[in-house]
Amino acid sequence: MHRSEFAGAVAMVTGAGQGIGAAVARALAAEGAVVAAVDRNGGPLGAVAAECENVHPYLLDVSDPQAVDEVVKLIERQLGPIDVLVNVAGVLRTAPVVELADEDWAQTFAVNATGVFNTGRAVGRRMAARGRGSIVTVGSNAAGVPRAGMAAYAASKAAATMLTRCLGLELARSGVRCNIVSPGSTDTEMQRALWGADAEASERRVIDGDPAAWRVGIPLGRIAAPADIAEAVVFLASDRARHITMHDLYVDGGATLRA
């Protein structure tokens, strides 16, 4: 059922070309928002935009602060003031810390943490001046629980989480709310890139857990769909969550036992 909770609102979604970002763009569009779908990959982004008449594609590398400022200005000139910002853009580089390449560490932080800083600063200052707005950053449950081979990703998501909470504190009196949604294992291309050739067996290992990797399974017995994460994002971005800010909502089927 299509609702109109965001009718007339402009939402900017980064990483909107696939996975969780695409699901968020679709969900906000279904709620009536005009969506500025942002990604650095034009092909997938165009496909998402073609699905909905109120989804508009914008090419952007969120790690480039000047480009972020320019695209934010362009979005506001073409679509109107940004009411909602959803930070989803992210990359994953896996390796043990002692084997992790400098460029993988740097690239992970450039997108996952600095990208959130760049968009949050550019959009946040405009929201503050208008006295309204909602920012939601898609983090990860790995930000709160150590993961073997995922130090760069986990550390970058922890940085993005605390950055968003600090931004929320600073902007609270301006009427701007900032929250985090932290997914666990979700059925995306990023998740499947971690699996072996037998996808079914790999999925079962994620659900059951892996004692050798000190990893708890998923108590609810399923991997999340991108739409599950999108629903949580839409809630926190909406007026239904008008008295919630600086919150970190885990959507992981209980996988971290909320450690």
Beta strands, then each sheet from edge to edge (+ up, - down):
strand 1: 10-14
strand 2: 34-39
strand 3: 55-59
strand 4: 84-87
strand 5: 133-138
strand 6: 176-183
strand 7: 209-210
strand 8: 215-216
strand 9: 248-251
sheet 1: 3+ 2+ 1+ 4+ 5+ 6+ 9+
sheet 2: 7+ 8-
end
